[in-house]
Amino acid sequence: MDADDGRAVAARVPRSRRKLEPRVRVLAVSDVSALALEGGAERVLWEASSRLAARGHDVRILSRAPADVPPRRLRRGRIDVVEFASSRRSLLGFLRGAVQEARRAAAPLLAETDVLHLHQPLSGYGVLTSARGRRLPSLYTFHSPAPLEYRSRRRMTAHHLGGAAGLAGTLTLWAIERACLRRATRIHVLSDFSAALLWKLYRIPAERLVKIPGGADLARFRPAGDRRHVRVELGLPLDRPLLFTVRNLEARMGLDTLLAAMAIIARRMPEAHLLIGGAGSLRPALEARVDALGLDKHVTFLGFVPDAELPRYYQAADLFVLPTRALEGFGLVTVEALACGTPVLGTRVGATPELLEPLDPSLVFGAADAETMAAELLAFLARQRRDPFGAAALRAACRRHAETRYGWEHAVSGLERTLGELVARGAPAGAGPVACEACGAPMPVSALLYDGRRYRRCASCRARRVATLPSDAELLREYEARYPRRFPPGLIEPPRREMMQSLLERAGRRAGGGRLLDVGCGGGHFMAAAVACGWRPIGTDLSREACTAARRTAGVPVTQADADALPFRTGALDAVALVNVLDHTTRPLAVVREAARVLRPGGLLIVRVPNGAFHAAWAGLLGRLGPLVRWRGWDAYPILHVFAFGPAALRRLVERGGFEVLETTNSALASPAPGPARTALAALARAAVRRLTRGAAALVAAVSGGRWLAGPSIEVYARRRDEARR
C-alpha cells in the first residue's frame, strides 16, 4: 500500500551491517550488456552483481553482446563476464537466436552454479529450458514487461515493427516472458506497480514475488559541496534555473510534452533552461520540435551522458523532471537525483508516486498535460527563488529520503538473503495455520486469487481473508495516502448517499436517536445524514484528511483513532456504525468487541460490508478470463479487501463479539464503478446492471424468506447483550 501495498512480500532488509550470508555461486543472465552501462537495466545488473561479489559471493554474468560487437569473455573486477551473440537480420531470427545462443553459452557455466539470477526473458528462457538450468533455483528480476516495451517502440527501429508483424512480435514476447516467469522460482519486483503489472499481464500471485526496491550508489551520487563550481566545470550558466532530465529518447518518455511545457515556461520565466540527456531515435524529431517552438535558447540536448558524468549533472540542476507517460517500473534516475539532493517532479505514472509521495506529495504532477506541468514547474521554481532556506531544506530531505530507502546496500542485502533462501530451498513465511476471526475454525489457503493476492477460506463459515495480512503501518499509509486519492472524502455519489439514508431509516426503526459513533467516518456524509434523522453523531477515522473533511461536512466532533482502540468511555454510546469497516481491518473481531465496549447495554450496532460470497465467486471467474480482462480492471470490480464475509460469517462474527443479531439483509448497491462511463450508452448500461442486480437480489431474498442473501453488499443490525448474558 503506497510504498508497500502487500502485493509482494517485502524482503527483510536489515538497516545495520550484518554477518555475510554463506557463499553462493550466482549466474546472472541478461539480455543487456554488462560491459556497456547505457541504461537503467544495465546499471541494475552491474550494481547488483558487483556488490554481491564484493560480499564474497562467486558471481558470473552471462549477457548479450552489444550490436555489431563480437562476443567477449573477460574479467571485470571480481566478475567473469561471458557474452553471447544473436542474429539481428530479422525479428524472428533475433528472438530465436537470443534464446538459443544464451542456452548454448550457459551450458559450461551451469555446473558451477547454485542459483540463477535472471534479468530479461529471452536469455532467461534459454537458460531455464536447458537440461541443467531447469533444475536450479532461480530469481527473476522483473524490470519492465517485454511485450509492452516492444510495443512502445514500434516503428522506431528496424526490429520494432508495426501492424500485424508488430502484433505478432508483441504476442511472441508475451508468451516467452510468461513461460520464463512461470519457470522461475521467485520473482523480484522493484515496485508495487511492477507487481500489479505481473498480475494483469501474467496472473502472477503475490506469494511468488519479493519486493526489493532498486538503489543508488550513495557514495557517487551525493550532493555537491559547491554547486556553482560544478556548473562552472560543466560549462553551465550560473544564474539561470536549470531543469534536467535524462531519458532514452523514445515516445513513452513524454519528452514532447515536456517541450510543450517549456514553451509555456519560457514565456513566463525566460531565464529557465532545460537540459535533456540521452540518445534515441526520436532526437531529430525532438530537435525539430524545439526549433518550431522557438526554444533553441531554452533547451540543450546533451546527447548520451556517460555514467561517470551523471552525478555532476544531477548536482548542478535545480530540479530533475520525469515526464514519463508509460512503464516507469522503478525509476533509477529518480533515486539517483534524490541521492544528489536534487528534487524530482514526475508524472503519476508507474512507480514514480511510490518513490516521491512519501517524501512530498506535491512532487507528483497533478496531471500529465503540458499546461499542468508548466504551471507546477513554474510554481516550484518560484518557491525556490522566494524561499532559499526552504529550498535547501528540501534538498537535504531528498538526500535523507534516498539514504534511508534507496541505498544499494539495502537492496543488495535483500537480494543476498533471497538468493540464499532459494539455495537453501527455504519456505516462504506465512504458510502456517490461521484461525477464523468469525468462528475460530481453521482457515487454510484457498485457490482464490484477487488482484494478485491469495485468500484463505474458512471451511466452517466460509469467511475469507488475504493469506498475508498487511501491517498496521501499511494500513495507515493506505488510508493516509492512497485511499483519499481514489475516493476523495469530500465527494459522494448519489447511490452512496441513498445507501446511507437507507441504513439510517432501518436503524431508526430500532432506536430512537441518541449518541451515534461512525467508525471510519470518511468524509462525514453518513454523520451529516444522521443529524437530519435526529441522531447526535461523532466520528473516528484513521486518516487525518478524512477527519478534517468530516468535520467540515457534518459539523460534529471527529477524532483520529484506530477502530479497535476507540477513545470513549465504556457504555457511553447508544449506537455504533461500522459501514464498510470490518472488511478493511486486520482485526475485525477486536473491532466488534471494541464497539460492544463503548455501547450501553442494548445499544445498536449497524454493520455493512461487501457480500464476500457474492464477490469471491465473480472474482474467481473474472480473474481467469485472460490478460485483457485483468488489464482493463474488469476482474477488480468485485470487491474483496482484507476480509470478505458472507451473511453467515458476518452473523457469527457479530455474535462472537458480544451482540444479538436482529436482522441480516441485502444492502443497497453503492459501489463506485471501475471508471467513468465513456458514452451515454455505457452509462445507461451501468444503470441497467444496477437495477437488475438489485432486483435479482431482492427476488432471491423474497423466495427464500430472507435466508439467501445474494446482493453485492449485506447489512447486519444487532443489539449489545447485557453483561450478565454475555
N, C-alpha and C positions, 0 to 999 in steps of 0.2 A: 504494500500500500504506500503510495507515493514512492519513496525510495526503496521500499521493501514490502510488496503487497501480498506476499505469500504464494505467488505463482511458482517461485523457485525456492529451494532450500538454500538459505544463505550459508556459505562456508564459514566455519568457525575460525575467524582470523584474529589471532591474539594481537594485542597492542604493544607488547614488550617482546624483545628478542628472546627466543627460546632455544632449547636444545634442538640440534638438527634431527630431522627425520632419518630413518635408516636409508642408506644409499640405494637409489633406484636408477635403473638403466632406462632412459626415456628416448624414444624415437619420435621427434616432431616431424609431421608430414604436412606439406603446404603446397598450394598452387601458386604462391607468390614467392619471390626471391628473398633469401636471407642475406644476400650479398649486396643488393641494391635497395636501400631503405627509402623508397619513394612515396609511401603512403602509410596510412594508419595500420592496415593489416600487416604490412612488413615490419613496422616498428613493434607491434604487439608480439609478433612471432619472435623477433630477436630479443626483446627485453625479457619476455618470459623464459626463453630458453637459456640466455646467458646468465640470468640471475639464479636459475635453478642449478646451472653448472657451478656458479660461484659458491653455492651452498654445499658442494661436494657430490652432487649427482652426476652420473655419466649421461650426458645429453648429446645426441646427434641430430642433425637436421637433414631431411630429405625434401628438397624443394625444386620447383620447376625453374629451368634456366630462363633468363630474360630472352625476349625475341631477338633473333639474329646473333645470339651468343652461344658458342659451343658449351655443352655441359662440362662443368668443372668439378673437381674434388680437391678440397683444400681444408686447412685448419684455420679457423678464425678464433683467436683467444683460446678458450678451453674446449671449443666445439668443433667437431668434424662436420663439414657441410658437403653433402653429396647432391649434385643437381641431375635432373633428368630432362630430356628434350621432348617436345611434342610437335607434331606437324601443324602448320598454320595455313596450309594451302586451302582448306575448306573448313566449314564449321563442324561437319561430321567427323572429318579427319582429326581436327583439333580435339574434340571430345573423346573420341576413341583412343587417340594417341596418348592423351594425358593419363587416362586410366591405365592403359597397358604399359606405358613406359614407367609409371610410378610403381606398378606391381613388379615389373622386372627389376627395377633399381633397388627395390626394398628387399628382395629375396635374400641377398647375402647379409643384410643388416638385422633381420628379424631374429636370428638365432641368438643374438646377444642383446635382446630387448626384453624388458619386464613389462612395459606399458607403452601404449601408443598415445601420442598427443596430436590429434588431427585438427587442422585449421580450415580446410576447404573441402568441397565434396568430391572433385574429380580424383585427385591423388588419394584422398581419404578412402573413396570407394575402391580404388585399385588395390590399396594395401589391405583393407578389411576383407576383400574377397579372395585374398591369397590363402594358400593352404595353412601357412603359419600365422598370418595376420588375424584370421577369424578366431583363433584360439587365444589370442592375447587380450587382456583387458584394455579398454580404450576410453579416452576422454576426448570428446569433440567440442572444440571451441567454436561457437556459432557467432561469426562476425556480422553477417548480413545474409538474407535469403538470396541464393544464387540466381533463381529464375527472375526475381524482381529486379535485381541488379542488372541482369542481362536486358530485360525489357526496358529499363530506364535509359539504356544506352543505344536503343535501336536506331539504326541508320547513322550512327556516329562513327563507326569503324567498318571495315570490310566484313568483319565476322558478326557484328551486331545487326542482324537483318530485320527488316520489317515484313509486313504481310504474312502470308501463310508460312513461309520459311521461318520467319522470326517466331511465330506462334509455335511451330514445331520445335525450335531450339529452346524456347521457354519451357515447354512441356517436358522435353528431354532432361533439362537441368532439374526441373521439379522432381522427376522420377528418380534421377541419380541421387539428389540430395536427400530425398525421402528414404531411399534404400540405405544410404550411408548413416543417417540419423537412427534408423531402426536397428542397425547393427551395432552402433556404438554402445558401450556400457553405460556411460553417463554423458550428459551434455552440459557444457559450461556456457552460461549466458552472462553477458556483461551488464544487462539491464532488465528491468521488468518489461519494457517494451519488446525486447527480443523474446522473452518468454511468451508474451502474448502472440507474437508472430508465429512461433513454433506451434502453438495451439491452433491458430487459424489455418495455417498452411498444411500442417502435418499431423495434427491431433496428438501432439506430444504432451503427456501429462506432466504436471509439476514435479511429481515424485522422481522423475528421471533427470531433473535439472539441478544444477548447483550454480548459484549466482555469486560471481566474484567480479566486481567492477574492475575495469582497466585502471591504469595508473599513469602517472607522470614521473619522470626522473627528477626528483626534488632537488638533487644536487646541481643538475644542469639547468633545469627550468626554475629559476628563482628570481626574486625582484632585483633590479639593478641598484647599485649604490648611488649612481648618478645617471638618471635617465637622459638628461641633456647631453652628457658625454656620449652615451650610446647613440643618440641621434646624430651627433657630430660625426662619429665613426662611420655610420651608415649613410651619411650624406643627406639626412632628412631635415626638413625645416624645423627650427627650434620654437617658433612662435605660432604654429598652426595646430588645431585639434586634429589628431591623427586617428583614423579608423583603420583597422587591419582585419583582413580575412585571408585564410589560406585554404584552398579547396582544389580538388580536381575540377577542371573547367568543363563541367557536364551539366545537363539540363536540370537534374534533380537538386543541384546545389543552390538554385534560386538566385544566382548572381544577376540575372536580368532584372529581377525585382529590386535587388539592392541598388542597381544602377538607376532605376527609375526613382527610387527613394533619394538617391544622391542628387538627382536633378532638382528635387524639391528643396533639399537641404542647401544646395549651392545658392539658391535664390535668397534664402533667409540667413544663412551663415556662410558667406563666400569664402571664408578662410579655412573651412573644413576640408580635409583631404583624405581620400580613401586609397589604401594600398591593397592590391589584390595579388597574393602569391599563389603559385600553382601553374600547372600546364594541363593541356587538354585540347580536344578537337574543337571546342567552341571559342577558342581565343580569338580567331579572326572575326567571328560574329559579334563577340562582346566588345572588341575594339571598335568595330564599325558602329555599334550602339553608342559607345562613348562619344564618338565624333558626331553622331546625329543629335545627341543631347547637348552638345557643346560643353562636355565635361573634361576636355583634354587637360585643363589646368587643375582639375579637382580629383582625377583618378590616375593612378600609376599602376601598370602591370609589371610585377617584379619577375615573372616567369617562375620556373622551378626554384624553390628556396631550399638549399642544402640543409640537411638535418642539423649540422653544426651551427648554422646561422639562425635557425628558427628562434631560439631563446631571445636573441637580441631584438628581433622584430616585435615579439610579444612585449618585451620590456619597454620598447620605445613608444608603443601605441597607448593612447588614452583609453581605447575601447576596442575589444575584439567583437566582430559581428558574425553571427552564424545564421544566414538566411535560408537554410535548407528547407526544401519543400517535400522531401520524402526520404525514408530509410536512413534515419540517423540512429544506427543501432547502439552506439555508445557516445562517441564524440571525444576522441582522444585530444583533438585540438582544443576543445573546451577546457579540459582539466589542465592541459599544458599552459594555456593562457592564464587560468586562475592561479596556477603554481607560480607564475611570474608576477602575480599581484595585479593582473590586468582584468578588469571587469568584462563580462561577456553578456551581450544581449543576443538572444536566439529566438527562433520561431518555436511555436508549440508543436514540434514535430519530433517523433521518435522519443529517444531517451533524454532529450535536452531539458524538459521540465524536471525530470528526476534529478538532474545534476544541479540545476540553478535555483529551483524554488526553495529548497531548504536553506540556501544562502540568502536569497531575497526574491520574493515572487515577482517584483517589478522588473527583474532581469529577463523575463519571458515576454515577448511581444504579445500584445492583445490580439493581433490578427497578422496574417502573413501578406497583406497587400502593401503596396508601396506607400500609400498615404499614411497608414498606421505606423509603419516602420519609420518613416521620415519624422512624424510627429514625436514619437518616443525617443528616437535618437537625438533630435534637437533638444527635447526636454532634459535628457540625460546630460548632454554636453553643457547646457545652460546651468544645470545644478552643479556640475563640476567647477565651472568658472565662478559661480556665485559663492560656493562653499568649499574652498580648498581643503579645509580641515576634514569636512565630511568625505571629500573625495579620497584623501589619504587614509581615512578610517576604512572606507570600502575596499581600497586596495589591500590593506592589511587583512581585512576579513576574507578576501578572496584567497590569499595565501594560506590562512589558517584552515579554510574550508578544504583546500587541496591537501594540506598536510594531514588533517585528521581523517580524511575519507579516501584519498586517491593517490597515495604514495605507492610506488611499485613494490616496496617491501611488504605492505599489507596484502596486495594482490598475489604476490608470489608465495606468501605464507599459505594462503588459501589453496593455491594450485598444488603446492608441495603436499599439503595434508590430503587433498583429494586424490592425487596420484598415488600416494602411499596407501590410502584406504582401498583403492582399486587393486593394487598389487596384493594386498592382504585379503582381498575379497570381503571387505567389511560390509555389513548390512546397514542400510540407511536407518537413521534414527526414526522413532515414532511408530514402529511396527507392532508394539505391544498391545495387550488388551485394554479396552476403554469401556467404562460403564456409561449407560444411557442416562442423561440428565432427567428424562421424563419418567422412566420407570425403574432404573437401576440395573436393567438386564445388560448382558454383554453387547457390544456394538462393533462387530468385525468390519473390516474393509470390504466395500462392495465394488461392483463393476461400474457404478455410475461415475461419469466424468462430466463436469460442467465448467466451462471457461478455463479448462486446463487443470482444475482441481479435482482430486478424487474424494469421494464421500464414503463415510461409514454408514451402516444401516442397522438399526436395532431390529432383531428378529421378532421381538415381542410387540412393541407398539409402532414399529416402522418409522420412528424418527430418524432423521439423517443429520450428519454434521460433517464438516470438512475433516479429512484424515489428519491434517496437521493444523492445529489452531494457531491463529496469529497471536503475537504477544500483545500485552497491554500498550506498549509503546507504538506498535504498528497500528493498532486500532485508533489510538489518539491521533497519529499522523493522518490516518484516513479521514477522520471526521473534522480535523482542524484544517486540512489542506484540500484533499481531492473531493470530498463529498460536497462542500459548499460550491465548488465549481460546477459539478454535474447537476446539482439541484440547489440553485440559489435560494437561500432561506427566505428571502423577501418575496418570492414568486409562488403562486399556487394556481394550478389548473382547475377549471370548473368541476371535472369529475371528482377530483380530490376534495374540493370544498363540499360537494354533495355527500361524499362518503363520510366526512367528519360530522356533517349535520345529522346524517342517519345514525351514527354512533351515539350522539348526544340525545337524540329522540328515544332510542332504545334504553339508554341509561336513565333518562328521565322517568321512565315507567317504573323503575326500581328504586329510585332515590329522588328525594325532593330538593335537590340542591345542597349546598354546603361547600366545604373546602375541598377542592379537587386539585390533585397534583398530576401534571402532564410530564411524564418522564420521557426524555428525548423529544423535547417540545419543538425542535426545529425552528421555523420562522414564527411560531406563536399563533398560527391560524386556528388551530383547534381551541386554544385558550380564548381567542377573540370570539369564536362562536359560542364557547361555554358561558362567557359573560352575558351574552344575549339570551341564554337559556336559564339564567338565574344562578349559575354557579359562581363561586369565588375562587378562581384558579390561581395557581402558582406553577412555575415550571423549572425543569432542570435540563441541561444538555451538556454533552462532552465538549462541544465546540463553542469557543468564545464568540465567534462571528454569529452563530445561531442565537446565542443568548442575547446579544445586542439587538439583532433583528426582532427577536420575540418580544423584548421589552418595548420596542418601537411599535410593533404591530398590535399587541394586546394591552399595553399599558399596565402590566401586572408584574409582581416580583418574579425574577428569574435568576437562578444561580447555576454556576458551572459545577457539575458533580457527576460521579460515576453512578450508574443505575443500581449497583449493588452496595453503595455506601452513601445513602441519602442523608443530608444534613437536617433531619427533622426528628422531633421527639416521638417516642413510641406512642401509638394510638392517637396521634394528633390530627389525622385527616379523615374525611368522610368518603373519599373516592380517589382511586389511583388509575390513571390511563397509561397503558403500555401499547401504544399504537405503532406497529412496525418496529419494535424494540427487541423482542425476545429472539428473533432470527438473526440479529446483528451482534449480540453479545456473546462472549465466550463462556459465560456462567449464567445461563438462563434460570436455573433452579435457585441460585443465590439471589437473582433479581426478583423473582416471585416471592421468595421468603422475606426480602427486604421490604417489598410492597406490603406484605402481611404485617410486618413490624410497625410500619408507620400508620397503618389503618386502625381505626377504632374497631372493636368487635361488631360484626355485622356490616362493616364498611364495604363498599362496592369496588370490585376490580373489573376494569374494562381492558380486554386484550384483543388486538388484531394482528394477524400475521399472514403472509402468503401461504396458501394451502400447499404444503410440501408434497402431498400425494399427487396433486394435480400437476405441479410444475416439474417434479422429478421425472414423471412419465414423458412429458414433452421434451425435456432437456436430453434425456437418454436417446430419444428418437432423432431429434434435430441434429445433435452432435455427431451423428454417424452419417449424415447425408452429404458429406464431402466438403472440400475447402471453400467452394463458392458460398455455401450456406454459412459457414463459420466466418469467412471474410466479410460478408455483409452484416454479420452480427445477428442473423436471424435465430441462431441457436442460443443467444444470450437473452432473448426476450422472456422465456420462462425465468422466474425469479427464484434463485437459490442463493442464500447468503451463508453465514457461518453455520447456522442451524436451519433445518427445514422440518416443520411439524405438520402432520396431518391432523384431522379432527380428533382422533382417538389419542394421539400422542400429546396434543395440546391439553386436552382434558386431564390426562394423567399428570402432566407437569403441574398444572394449576392445583389439582387436588393434593399432590405431594408437597406443594409449597404452603399448604395451610388454608385452603379455600374449599367451599362447597359450590360446585358448578350449578348455575341456574339455567343457562341456555348456551347452546353452541349453534351457530347459524352461518350461512353464507354471508359474505360481505360485498358491498358494492364494488364494482370494478373501477379502480382508480390508479392503476399503474401507468406511468408515463410510457409512451410509445418509444421504440428504439431511436427515432429521429423524426424531424418534422416531415409531414406529408408533402411530396413534391408537386402533386397535382390535386385538383378538386376531386377527381375520381378516386385517388388514393385516400383522401380524407373521408369520402363517403364510404369507401370500403372498410376503413378502420371503424367508423361509427357503426356500420352493419355488423362487424365482428363483435364489437362490444355488446350490441343488443342481442345477438344470437347467443353469445356466451352467457349473458345474464339470464336469458330466457331458458336456455338448456339447464343451467344450474338450478333455477327455480323449479323447473319441471321435475328434475331428478329428486330434489328435496321433497316436493309435494307427493310424488308417487311413493316414496319410501317412508313417508310420515316423519321426515326430518332426520332419518337415521343415516342417509347417504348425503354427504356434502361434497359436491363436485365443482364448486365455484373456485375461481382463482385465488380468493382470499377467504379467511374464516374469522369469525369473532367469537369470543367467549365472555360471558358475564358471570361473575361469581361473587359470593359474599365471604368475608373473612370469618372463619369459625371462631367460636368463643374459646378462651384459653382452656377451660375445663374439657371441652370436647376435643380440642387439639391434643 
